[in-house]
């Protein structure tokens, strides 16, 4: 955050994209909300993947279960 001529500006670097974002308080608030939404979406995806694996009932033999080969 910097102040210039009585105005507040927020500066956020995005090295992977090789850009720097500059905006006022409203833009910064919107940026923070988007970051929070993205983090929540990523956490929801991770949770869904964990529950999906658990629902497969892999067991100690790595998932063969009743569909595995019969020797």
C-alpha positions in Angstrom: 0.0 0.0 0.0 1.2 3.5 -0.8 -0.2 6.9 -0.4 0.2 9.6 -3.0 -1.5 13.0 -3.1 -3.9 11.9 -0.4 -5.0 8.8 -2.3 -4.3 5.2 -1.2 -3.1 2.7 -3.8 -2.6 -1.1 -3.4 0.1 -2.9 -5.3 0.1 -6.7 -5.8 2.7 -8.5 -7.7 2.0 -11.7 -9.7 5.4 -13.1 -10.6 4.2 -16.2 -12.5 2.2 -13.9 -14.8 5.0 -11.3 -14.8 2.5 -8.5 -13.9 1.8 -6.0 -11.1 -1.7 -4.9 -10.3 -2.3 -1.4 -9.0 -5.7 -0.2 -7.7 -7.6 1.7 -5.0 -9.3 0.3 -2.0 -12.4 -0.9 -3.9 -10.2 -2.9 -6.4 -8.1 -4.3 -3.6 -11.2 -5.4 -1.7 -12.5 -7.1 -4.9 -9.1 -8.8 -5.3 -9.2 -10.1 -1.7 -12.7 -11.5 -2.2 -11.6 -13.3 -5.4 -8.6 -14.8 -3.6 -10.9 -16.1 -0.8 -13.3 -17.6 -3.3 -10.5 -19.3 -5.2 -9.1 -20.7 -2.0 -12.5 -22.0 -0.9 -13.1 -23.6 -4.3 -9.6 -25.3 -4.2 -10.4 -26.6 -0.7 -13.8 -27.9 -1.8 -12.2 -29.7 -4.7 -9.5 -31.3 -2.4 -12.2 -32.4 0.0 -14.4 -33.9 -2.8 -11.3 -35.8 -4.1 -10.6 -37.2 -0.7 -14.2 -38.3 -0.2 -14.3 -39.8 -3.7 -11.2 -42.0 -2.9 -12.7 -43.0 0.4 -16.0 -44.0 -1.2 -14.2 -46.4 -3.6 -13.5 -48.7 -0.6 -10.0 -49.6 -1.8 -9.2 -51.8 1.1 -5.7 -53.3 1.8 -5.3 -54.8 -1.6 -5.3 -51.5 -3.5 -8.8 -51.6 -5.0 -9.2 -55.0 -6.5 -12.3 -55.8 -4.5 -15.0 -57.9 -6.2 -14.0 -56.6 -9.6 -10.5 -57.9 -9.5 -9.1 -60.8 -11.3 -9.9 -64.3 -10.1 -6.9 -66.6 -10.0 
